[in-house]
Amino acid sequence: MKKILIVGGGAMGSAFSIPCLENNNRVVITEPYNKVFIKNLSSKKKFHSSLKTNLPKKLKFKNYSKDIFREKFDLIVIALSLAGIDFIGKELKDLKIKTSLLVLTKGLKYDKKRKKLLTISGLLKNNYNVPNVSVLKGPCLAKELAKKNQTSVIIANKNINKAKKLGNMISTKYYLIEYSKDTIGVEISSAIKNIYAMIIGAGQSLNAASNLFQKSIVEMIYLIKFFKGDVETILGLAGVGDLYVSA
């Protein structure tokens, strides 16, 4: 049995607690600033207003404070919105956390000083000195995960053994894990697919949408090469898989 901390009580962070608990882990969830989610998670029934379901009674809620990271956990999961990544980076910066971090958040951040786009794992490592960061991406809708519908995701870490160690901790019969060393490719794919999902959705017919889908994949391949990721990643769960469910 492992002890897992989930930072972020929104739909995805809360839904993610379900396979973690079913894999016989002790799970603590905390929410830094959303009063609605704090109320949901601290209630006896744990009815989540976004997921429209009651979360498991075994899920333990703790009020957020910086000191929570001083407790002994085997895994810290970051499930905040993109806007919360800098906040959590600043919180973790001076604590010298050695615990493995798993980031569920999707997106990219623009670094004004360096004038370049950074992946979330890159931002945490380079700007906030947070080591041992893995990322989890893929076609996963929180409401479907909460219903225990079969879901496949991918964990990326340059050290594939670290990724597999995390996968063994959280996988279930319905929550299936694949692995990749291409961290940058997985994060870039997961972020840019939102742009193309909107473009595909603008198609005036299925014929037009399918054409836009194909052209989106071509552009995503071009961009993944530009950012020095692996082209194969585009054709996997973080690319085409996530694009499909978003579109």
Secondary structure, DSSP 8 states (H G I E B T S, - for coil): --EEEEE--SHHHHHHHHHHHHTT-EEEEE-SS-HHHHHHHHSSS-EETTTTEE--TT-EE----GGGGGS--SEEEE---GGGHHHHHHHHHTTT--SEEEE----EEEETTTTEEEEHHHHHHHHH---SEEEEESS--HHHHHTT--EEEEEE-SSHHHHHHHHHHH--SSEEEEEES-HHHHHHHHHHHHHHHHHHHT-SSHHHHHHHHHHHHHHHHHHHHHTT--HHHHTSIIIIIHHHHH-
